[in-house]
């Protein structure tokens, strides 16, 4: 437990839910807007690729882009955020908006746990790359957990381990109550639905979640470290889909693939 609260990793594609929120709330995309993925994003000089390259996703709206984890869609969102204020690309303006919505989800804060906890770091540069979880985004597992819980519920909780304190006779001395900030007005109900349904589609296509009595929604992420190190594997999720009660976040440092993190989460749900 102690190590997990301290270690920070890049979030990979799990961060795309922040970018979707920012894009929708700032009106640089709508739930019906489609962006064409050709496998390469040609609007910036380094021409970053989608993970599916040399294939492509074709036209995706935000629901489909979350389902497909389309990099080109979210590169475009990051670029549009960087142009929002002035009509021309400005790195700092784009990062300001990404940081704004990361803050709404509590990703730039400690979660409130009553044990030692590292503070996560939101990207400070390159909004196009930051929008897919790259740049210098760096988060603890528990911060990602609070974030996906907020996505699911519209409530940013102050996390806590303590439920109550009792004396030697079993009498309750102190009772702790969950405290949260309501962030549900960040998006409209139809915008939240687009994000949630995209997350549901991510999980519904996974063999390891087939046959579950309770529907799960989630988002995978794979964070590349170096060419000589295995990738970090991430999976953020909640259930039941229609009326969330729990969330499960898995980060496996050097876990190779997000499918491994999803596999572990599925066994916890079982």
N, C-alpha and C positions, 0 to 999 in steps of 0.2 A: 504494500500500500504506500509506504513512504516514498519509494523510488518512483512510483507512477505519478505521484503528485509533484515530483521535482523534475523529471525528465521532460524535455520539450522536443517535439518533432514537427516537421512540415506537415500540413494537413492534407496535402494532395487535393483530390477532387471533392473531398467532403466540404471544402470551402466554397464550392460553387453555389451552395444554398445562400450564403451571404451575398454573393454577386447577383444571384437571381432576385433577392430581396431589394438590393440597391437599384438594380435596373428597373424593376417594376415600380418601386416607390418614387424614383426620380423621373419616371415616365420616358426613359430612353428606350424601353421596350414595353409592349403590352402582352397580355396573355395569348393573343392571337398572332402577333408579329412572327414572321418566319425569317430565319437567317440561313443562307445556303452554305453548307460545309462542302468544300471541294477537297478537303484533306490537308490543305495548306492555307495559312492566313497571310495574304499578300499585302495587307495594309500597313505593315511596319517593316523596317529594313531587314531584320533578321529572319523574317518569314517563318515563324514557328509552325510546327505541324500539329495536326490532331493525332491523338493516339491511334486512330484507325488507319492512318496513312500507310500504304498508298491507296487505301480505300477512302470512302467519304460517307457522310451521313445524309447528304442532300439537304432538303429543306426541313428545318426543325423549328418548332415554337418552344417556349420555355419549358413546358411540360415534357416535350420530347427530348429537349436538350439535357434535362436532368436525367431522364431515363437512359439516354445514350451516353451521358457524360461527355458531351461534345465540346472539345476544346475550342474549336473555331467560333461556336456560338458565344462562349464566355470571353474569348479574346475580344470579340466585337463589343460585348457589353462593357468590358474594361475600357476600350477605346472610346466608346460613346460617353461614358462617365467622365473621361478626361477632356471631352469637348463640350460638356454640358454647360458650363458657365460662360464660355467665350465664343463657342462655335468653332474653335480650332484646338488642336491637341495641346494639352498642358499637363505634364506629368503630375505636378503637385496637386492640381485640382482633382484629378482622378483619384489619387491616393487619399485626399481629404474625404471624398465620398465613400470610398471603401472602408476607411477607418471609422466613419460615422456609423455605418451599419454593423460593422464588427463590434463597435461599442454598444450598440443597442442590444446585441446578443451577449454582451459581457465578456467578449473575447480579449479585451485589453485589461481585464481586472482579475483579481483572485476570486475564487468562487464562494468563500466564506467558511470552508471546512476548518474544524477546530484543531488541525494539525499543520505542520509546516507544509507550505505550498509555494511553488514557483509562480511568478507572474508571466503570463503568455505575452507574445510580441506580435503585433499586427504589422503587416508590410509597410515599409516606408518609401518604396520606390517601385517603378515599373508597373503601373496599374493594369496593363494588358496581361502581364504574366501573373501579377498578384491575383487577378480575377479567377485563375484556375488553381489557386493555392500555392503557386510558386513565389518568386521574389524572396523576401526575407520573412514571410509568415512563419511563425513558430509557436506551437501551442502544447499545453499539457493535455493529458488524456481527460482529466476531470473538467477542464475548460470546454473541451469539445462535447463532453457529456451534458454540461449545462446548456450549451448552445443548441444541441439537437432537442433537448427537452423544451427549450423556448420555442423552437420551430414548431414542435408538435402541439404545444399547449397555448402559445401566446403569452406565457408567463416566464419571466427571467427570475428564477429562484436564487435565493441565498442558500447555498448547500450547507448541510449540517449532518453530523454523525449522531449527535445526541438527541434522544427522544425524551427521556426524563431522568431525574435523579431521585432515588429512593433511599430512605434511611434503613437501619438494621432491622426495623420492624416491618419493612415493606411499605411504609407510608411515603407517598410522593412528596418530596421536598420542593422540586422544581419541575415544571413541565415546559418543554420547548415547542414552539409553534412555527410551522413553515412560513417564511416571509418571502414575498416575491413582488416584482414590478410588472404590471400589466403592459405588455408591448403589442397587444393584439391590434391596436389601431395603426400600426406601422404599415399594414397592407389591408386591402379590402378582402372580404370573404372569398371572392372569386380568385383573387391573387394567391391567397393562402391555399385555396383548393388546388391551384395549378402546381404549386410546389409540393404539396402533400401527395397529389396523385402521381406526380413524377417519381417521388420516392417510393410509392407503392409499386409502381411498374418496375423499378429497379429490383425489388425483392421478389415480385411475383414470377419473374423469369428465371430465378435461381432454383436449380434442382434441390438444393439442400433445404429449401423452405417449403417444398411441395408437401401437401398432406397436413399442414398445420391447421389446427382448429381455429386458431386466432391469427388474423391477418397482420403481418408485420410490414412496416415501411422503413426504408433506409437509404443510405448513400455510401458507396464505396470510395476508397481513396488509396492511391499508391504514390508514395513520395520517394523519388530517386535521390540518393545521397551522393555517391560517387560511382564511377564506372567499376571500381574495385570492391564495392560493398553491396550486399543485397538491399533491395528497396525496403522501406517501412510499409507495413500493411495496415490499413485503417478501415473501420466500418462503424458508422453511426446509425442509430435506428430507434424506433419506438413501436409500441403495440398497446392495445389493439388499434388498428388503423383508424377506425371511425370514432373511437372514444379513448384516447391514449391514457394509460395508467402507469406504464413503466417505460424507461428508455435504457438501452444497452449500447455502450460504446466500447469498442475493442481497438487497441493499438498494439501491434506486434512489431517492436523494433527489429529491423532487418528480417522481417517476416516474408520477404519475397513478393507476395501478391496479395491484393485486397481480398481475393477469394478465401485465403486462409483466415483472415480476420472475420469474414462473414460466416465461415464454417464454425468458428469458435462461438460466435454470437448465436448461431442457430442451436447449438447444443445447450447454451444457457437458457434460451427460450424453451427448449424442450423440457 
